[in-house]
Amino acid sequence: MYTKLLKLEFKSFIRNPQFGAQLAMKILMAFAYAGMSFTFVMMAVGLYFISVDKLKTDPIALFSRYFLYYAALDLVLRYFIQQMPTQNIKPFLTQNITKKKLVNYTILKIIFNFFNWGYLLFLLPFCGLLIFHGSYSIPGVLMFLTGIMAVFYFSNFVNIVLNKQNLVLYTVAAIMIIFGFLEYYGYVHLSSFSEKIFKAFYEFPGAFLIPVLLAAAAGYWAYRNIYSNFYLDKGLELEQAVGKTENIDFLNRFGTLGTFINNDIRLLKRSKAAKSALFAGIMFLFYGLLYFSGKAYATDFMRVFLGIFVTGGFMLMFGQRVPSWDSSYYPLMMTQKVPYKDYLKAKWALVVLATAVSMVLALGYLLISWEFYLTIFAAGLYNLGVNSYLTLLAGAFNKKPIDLNSSSKSFGGGGNNFNMKVMLIMIPQMVLPMGVFALVKFFAGIEIAVASLGALGLIGFLLRDKIFDYIVKIYRSEKYSTIEAFKKTA
């Protein structure tokens, strides 16, 4: 039965109206996974030899010392990024297949997910070096390996159970951040406690069974949780709550435009997928910290690259998924006399507001240097006046729906939004501002370089009506193919 389910998923993949785009994305993901695999192996080698040759310390002790912090970070990241693989299973619930088999299949997909077993790409080389280079005890290293992998699976299953418990995850994240600061300033030593716990997997026979049993218990808990909610009208759909009206009266004065903005604000408040886009935009504010990662990001060219993501994280995550956010009722909406221009301007207004707020919050980068912040500010101006339109334009070619009724956090049921036209639009989004800024700064200085990107942004604002007319024209030309794609993948 499981083989048959896999075959049906494969048929669904090759018969998808976006098969070409999805195939290209799968190939790109394969390269990405290969790169991640290589990185994991190199990190394992680096950790071992830095511990032995430079720090003159026990590699297991160094790993264990900070593993508790990483385990907490892993739990939080899983909560916001990882989703339940239920979207491809939902159609089978109406077929003559027992619910138990479908839940077992779902659990197997979770267990064999790359982001679970992928940690072996780090742990196996690390443990191999411990055994063959460091002459560590083979049974001890194997116990250590088993215990650490059990911790990752425990984190994975707990994440499934806590699927809708936002407060719990925020609390865990806040506590670990507080402990991190307290340890940095020497008030607490949680790392020493972490070292004793995880190093015990190697030193004390049987200690590794504790996380194994915890992972098994969490796995069974997750299994029962999925099983009890595995209904189209329950766990896989939006949880019903007491209805309430949410409206920002101030926006009503803008007529239809204000109505659309109100709807988008409700979307951001209610949908986990939209909240994930908002959270990703907040996380992109810290993207500029890559400035410290090496000389690669120290060039003017790459500083603008960082600035585009720092100020435009929400723009990229939300804007390029228009009209996918409305895919569940888009065909119905297109039967009405919907003013396309106001519909798109509402999305644009949210993107512009988020970009402006990001430019203000990015003032923290003044602590690095005023020149670095000016570069981020320049990138923000370009995002406001140019990229805000380009993201909406890219959305016209995005025909991957987003299931807002799903209880999972990530977008599109695990799908992707790859499209060759979208990739071409990324050239003026990324390469053009980077090239203009670097070139102008080289010949005229940073002030003129900032002014040049600001001028491009100002021109975009002045021509916004003409630009919107063109974007609306593109959306209308893609209208019927978008409706067809949304219906086929509904």
C-alpha positions in Angstrom: 0.0 0.0 0.0 2.8 2.4 0.9 4.4 1.8 -2.5 1.1 2.5 -4.2 0.8 5.8 -2.3 4.3 6.8 -3.4 3.4 6.0 -7.1 0.2 8.1 -6.8 2.2 11.0 -5.4 4.7 10.6 -8.3 1.8 10.7 -10.8 0.4 13.8 -9.1 3.8 15.4 -9.6 4.2 14.6 -13.3 0.6 15.5 -14.1 0.8 18.8 -12.3 0.1 21.8 -14.6 3.4 23.3 -13.3 5.4 20.1 -13.9 8.2 21.9 -15.8 8.6 24.5 -13.1 8.4 21.9 -10.3 10.9 19.6 -12.1 13.4 22.5 -12.4 12.9 23.3 -8.7 13.5 19.7 -7.7 16.8 19.8 -9.6 17.7 23.0 -7.9 16.8 21.6 -4.5 18.9 18.5 -5.3 21.9 20.8 -5.8 21.0 22.7 -2.7 20.8 19.5 -0.7 24.2 18.4 -2.1 25.7 21.8 -1.1 24.2 21.4 2.4 25.6 17.8 2.6 29.0 19.0 1.7 28.7 21.9 4.3 27.7 19.4 7.0 30.7 17.2 6.3 33.1 20.1 6.3 31.6 21.4 9.5 32.2 18.0 11.2 35.8 17.9 10.0 36.3 21.5 11.1 34.8 21.1 14.5 37.0 18.0 15.2 40.3 19.4 14.1 39.7 22.9 15.6 38.9 21.2 18.9 42.0 18.9 18.8 44.6 21.1 17.1 43.7 24.7 18.1 41.6 24.6 21.2 43.3 21.4 22.6 40.0 20.2 24.0 37.8 17.1 23.8 35.7 17.4 20.6 32.7 15.6 22.3 32.9 18.1 25.2 33.0 21.1 22.8 30.0 19.7 20.8 28.0 18.9 23.9 28.7 22.3 25.5 26.6 24.3 23.0 24.3 21.5 21.8 21.4 22.5 24.2 21.3 25.9 22.6 21.3 24.4 19.1 18.6 21.9 20.1 16.3 24.8 21.2 17.1 26.7 18.0 16.3 23.6 16.0 12.9 23.2 17.7 12.0 26.9 17.0 13.1 26.8 13.4 11.2 23.5 12.8 8.1 25.1 14.2 8.1 28.0 11.7 9.6 26.2 8.7 8.7 22.5 8.8 5.2 21.5 7.9 3.1 18.4 8.2 3.2 16.4 4.9 -0.6 16.1 4.8 -1.6 18.1 1.7 -0.9 15.2 -0.7 -2.7 12.8 1.7 -6.0 14.7 2.0 -7.5 13.3 -1.3 -7.1 9.7 0.0 -9.4 10.3 3.0 -12.4 9.9 0.7 -11.1 6.6 -0.7 -11.3 3.0 0.6 -8.0 3.3 2.5 -7.9 2.8 6.3 -7.0 5.9 8.3 -4.4 3.9 10.1 -2.4 3.2 6.9 -2.6 6.9 5.9 -1.3 8.0 9.3 1.5 5.4 9.2 2.4 6.7 5.8 2.5 10.2 7.1 4.7 9.2 10.0 7.1 7.4 7.6 7.4 10.5 5.5 8.2 12.6 8.6 10.9 10.1 9.8 12.6 10.0 6.4 12.5 13.7 5.8 15.9 15.2 4.9 15.8 17.6 7.8 15.7 14.6 10.2 18.2 12.1 8.8 20.3 14.9 7.2 22.0 15.4 10.5 23.8 12.1 9.9 25.8 13.9 7.3 27.4 15.8 10.1 27.4 13.2 12.8 28.7 10.3 10.8 32.0 12.0 9.7 32.4 13.5 13.2 31.9 10.1 14.9 34.2 8.5 12.2 37.0 11.0 13.1 36.5 10.3 16.8 36.9 6.6 16.2 39.6 6.4 13.6 41.6 9.5 14.3 40.9 10.1 18.0 40.9 6.4 19.1 37.7 7.0 21.0 35.7 4.0 22.2 33.5 2.6 19.4 30.6 1.6 21.6 30.7 5.0 23.4 30.7 6.9 20.1 27.8 4.8 18.7 25.9 5.5 21.9 26.6 9.2 21.5 25.5 9.1 17.9 22.3 7.3 18.7 21.5 9.7 21.6 22.0 12.9 19.6 19.9 11.6 16.7 17.2 10.7 19.2 17.2 14.3 20.4 16.6 15.6 16.9 13.7 13.1 16.4 12.3 14.1 19.8 12.4 17.7 18.7 10.7 16.8 15.4 7.8 14.9 17.1 7.3 17.6 19.7 7.1 20.2 16.9 4.2 18.2 15.4 2.3 18.1 18.7 2.9 21.8 19.3 1.6 22.7 15.8 -0.7 25.4 17.1 0.9 26.3 20.4 2.5 29.6 19.4 2.9 30.8 23.0 4.9 27.7 24.0 7.4 28.1 21.2 7.7 31.9 21.8 8.4 31.1 25.5 11.1 28.6 24.7 12.8 31.0 22.3 12.6 33.8 24.8 14.0 31.7 27.6 17.0 30.5 25.5 17.8 34.0 24.3 17.8 35.2 27.9 20.0 32.4 29.0 22.3 33.1 26.1 22.7 36.7 27.1 23.2 35.8 30.8 25.9 33.3 29.8 27.6 35.8 27.6 27.9 38.2 30.5 29.0 35.4 32.9 25.9 35.2 35.1 24.9 31.7 34.3 26.8 28.7 32.8 24.1 26.7 30.9 26.8 25.4 28.5 28.5 23.5 31.4 25.1 21.9 32.2 24.6 21.1 28.5 28.1 19.5 28.3 27.4 17.2 31.3 24.1 16.1 29.8 25.1 15.2 26.3 28.6 14.0 27.0 27.0 11.5 29.3 25.7 9.6 26.2 29.4 8.7 25.6 30.6 8.2 29.1 27.8 6.3 30.8 26.4 3.1 29.2 22.7 3.3 28.8 22.4 7.1 29.2 21.6 7.3 25.5 18.5 5.3 26.1 16.9 8.3 27.8 16.5 10.4 24.6 15.7 7.3 22.6 12.7 6.5 25.0 11.7 10.2 25.0 11.8 10.2 21.2 9.7 7.0 21.1 7.2 8.5 23.5 7.0 11.7 21.6 6.6 9.8 18.4 3.7 7.8 19.8 2.2 11.1 21.1 2.5 12.6 17.7 1.0 9.5 16.1 -2.0 9.7 18.3 -2.3 13.4 17.8 -2.3 13.0 14.0 -4.7 10.0 14.1 -7.2 11.8 16.3 -7.2 14.9 14.0 -6.9 13.1 10.6 -10.2 14.4 9.2 -11.0 16.8 6.4 -13.2 18.8 8.7 -11.0 18.7 11.7 -7.2 18.6 12.0 -6.5 19.2 8.4 -8.7 22.2 8.1 -9.0 25.6 9.8 -10.0 25.3 13.5 -13.4 26.9 14.0 -13.6 29.7 16.5 -16.2 32.2 17.7 -16.8 34.6 14.9 -15.7 38.2 15.4 -15.5 41.2 13.2 -12.1 42.8 12.7 -12.0 46.2 10.9 -9.7 49.2 10.9 -12.1 52.1 10.6 -9.4 54.5 9.4 -8.9 52.5 6.2 -12.6 52.8 5.3 -12.1 56.3 4.0 -10.0 54.9 1.2 -13.0 53.0 -0.3 -12.3 49.8 -2.1 -8.6 50.1 -1.6 -9.1 50.3 2.2 -11.3 47.2 2.1 -8.6 45.2 0.4 -6.0 46.4 2.9 -8.3 45.4 5.7 -8.6 41.9 4.2 -4.9 41.6 3.9 -4.4 42.6 7.6 -6.9 40.0 8.6 -5.0 37.5 6.5 -1.8 38.3 8.3 -3.5 37.9 11.7 -5.3 34.7 11.0 -3.4 32.5 8.5 -0.3 30.6 9.7 1.1 30.7 6.2 0.8 34.6 6.2 2.3 34.8 9.7 5.2 32.7 8.5 5.8 35.3 5.7 5.7 38.1 8.3 8.0 36.2 10.7 10.4 35.5 7.8 10.4 39.2 7.0 11.4 39.9 10.7 14.2 37.3 10.5 15.6 38.9 7.3 16.3 42.0 9.4 19.3 40.0 10.9 20.5 39.0 7.4 23.0 41.9 7.5 24.9 40.1 10.2 26.4 38.0 7.4 28.7 41.1 7.1 30.8 39.5 9.7 31.0 36.1 8.0 34.0 37.0 5.8 35.4 39.2 3.1 32.8 37.9 0.6 30.2 40.3 2.0 32.5 43.2 2.6 32.3 44.5 -0.9 29.9 47.3 -2.0 28.3 44.9 -4.4 27.4 42.4 -1.7 26.4 45.0 0.9 23.6 46.1 -1.4 22.6 42.4 -1.7 22.4 42.2 2.1 20.5 45.5 2.2 17.8 44.3 -0.3 17.1 41.3 2.0 17.3 43.3 5.3 14.7 45.9 4.1 12.8 43.7 1.7 12.3 40.4 3.5 8.5 40.8 3.8 8.3 42.2 0.3 10.0 39.1 -1.2 8.0 36.6 1.0 4.6 38.2 0.6 4.6 40.2 -2.6 5.7 37.4 -4.9 2.8 35.2 -3.6 0.2 37.6 -5.0 -2.4 36.4 -6.0 -1.7 33.0 -4.4 -2.8 34.3 -1.0 -6.3 34.6 -2.5 -6.2 31.3 -4.5 -9.0 29.6 -2.6 -11.5 32.2 -3.8 -9.7 33.8 -6.7 -11.9 32.2 -9.4 -15.0 33.6 -7.6 -13.4 37.0 -7.2 -12.7 37.2 -10.9 -16.4 36.7 -11.7 -17.0 40.0 -9.8 -16.3 43.5 -11.0 -13.1 43.6 -8.8 -11.0 46.8 -9.5 -7.7 45.1 -10.3 -5.7 48.3 -9.7 -7.0 48.7 -6.1 -6.5 45.0 -5.4 -2.8 45.3 -6.4 -2.3 48.6 -4.7 -3.5 47.2 -1.4 -0.8 44.5 -1.6 1.7 47.1 -2.7 0.8 49.4 0.2 1.5 46.6 2.8 4.8 45.8 1.1 5.8 49.5 1.1 4.8 50.0 4.7 6.8 46.9 5.8 9.8 48.0 3.8 9.8 51.5 5.4 9.5 50.0 8.9 12.4 47.7 8.1 14.5 50.7 7.1 13.9 52.3 10.4 14.5 49.1 12.4 17.8 48.6 10.5 19.2 51.7 12.2 20.9 49.1 14.5 23.4 48.5 11.8 24.8 52.0 12.6 26.7 50.2 15.3 28.7 48.4 12.6 29.3 51.6 10.5 27.4 54.5 9.1 28.6 53.5 5.6 27.0 50.0 6.0 23.7 51.5 7.1 23.7 54.0 4.2 24.1 51.1 1.9 21.1 49.3 3.5 19.2 52.6 3.4 20.0 52.9 -0.3 18.8 49.3 -1.0 15.6 50.2 1.0 14.9 53.1 -1.3 15.3 50.9 -4.3 13.0 48.3 -2.7 10.4 51.1 -2.1 10.4 52.5 -5.6 11.4 49.6 -7.9 11.4 46.2 -6.3 7.9 46.7 -4.7 6.5 46.7 -8.3 8.7 43.9 -9.5 7.6 41.6 -6.8 3.9 42.2 -7.7 4.8 41.6 -11.4 6.5 38.3 -10.5 3.3 37.3 -8.7 1.4 37.4 -12.0 3.4 34.4 -13.1 3.1 32.5 -9.8 0.4 29.9 -10.2 1.0 27.8 -7.0 -1.9 28.2 -4.6 -1.6 28.6 -0.9 -4.0 26.5 1.3 -5.0 29.0 3.9 -7.2 26.4 5.5 -4.3 24.2 6.3 -3.1 24.1 9.9 0.6 23.9 8.8 2.8 27.0 8.9 4.6 27.0 5.6 3.4 28.0 2.2 1.8 26.1 -0.6 1.6 22.7 1.0 5.3 22.1 0.5 5.2 23.3 -3.1 7.3 25.9 -4.6 6.9 29.2 -6.6 9.7 28.7 -9.1 9.1 30.1 -12.6 11.5 31.0 -15.3 9.9 34.4 -15.8 10.2 35.0 -12.0 13.9 34.2 -12.2 14.3 36.7 -15.1 12.6 39.4 -13.0 15.1 38.8 -10.3 17.8 40.3 -12.5 16.6 43.9 -12.1 15.6 43.1 -8.5 19.0 42.0 -7.4 21.8 42.5 -10.0 20.8 46.0 -11.2 20.9 47.9 -7.8 24.1 46.0 -6.8 25.8 47.0 -10.0 24.6 50.6 -10.0 25.6 51.2 -6.4 29.0 49.7 -6.7 29.8 51.5 -10.0 28.6 54.9 -8.8 30.3 54.6 -5.4 33.6 53.7 -7.2 33.5 56.9 -9.3 31.6 59.4 -7.1 31.5 58.2 -3.5 28.9 56.6 -1.2 26.6 59.7 -1.0 26.1 59.9 -4.7 25.6 56.1 -4.8 22.9 56.3 -2.2 21.3 59.2 -4.1 21.4 57.2 -7.4 19.4 54.3 -5.9 17.1 56.9 -4.2 16.6 58.6 -7.6 15.6 55.2 -9.1 13.2 54.7 -6.3 11.7 58.3 -6.6 11.2 57.8 -10.4 9.4 54.6 -9.5 7.1 56.5 -7.2 6.4 59.2 -9.7 5.5 56.7 -12.4 3.5 54.4 -10.2 0.2 55.0 -12.0 1.8 54.0 -15.4 3.6 51.1 -13.8 0.4 49.8 -12.2 -1.4 50.1 -15.5 1.2 47.8 -17.0 1.1 45.4 -14.1 -2.7 45.2 -14.3 -2.4 44.5 -18.0 -0.1 41.5 -17.2 -2.3 40.2 -14.5 -5.3 40.3 -16.9 -3.4 38.5 -19.6 -2.5 35.7 -17.1 -6.0 35.7 -15.5 -7.4 32.6 -17.1 -4.3 30.5 -16.9 -4.0 31.4 -13.2 -7.6 30.4 -12.5 -7.1 27.1 -14.4 -4.0 26.4 -12.3 -5.7 27.2 -9.0 -8.7 25.0 -9.9 -6.5 22.0 -10.9 -4.4 22.1 -7.7 -7.3 22.9 -5.4 
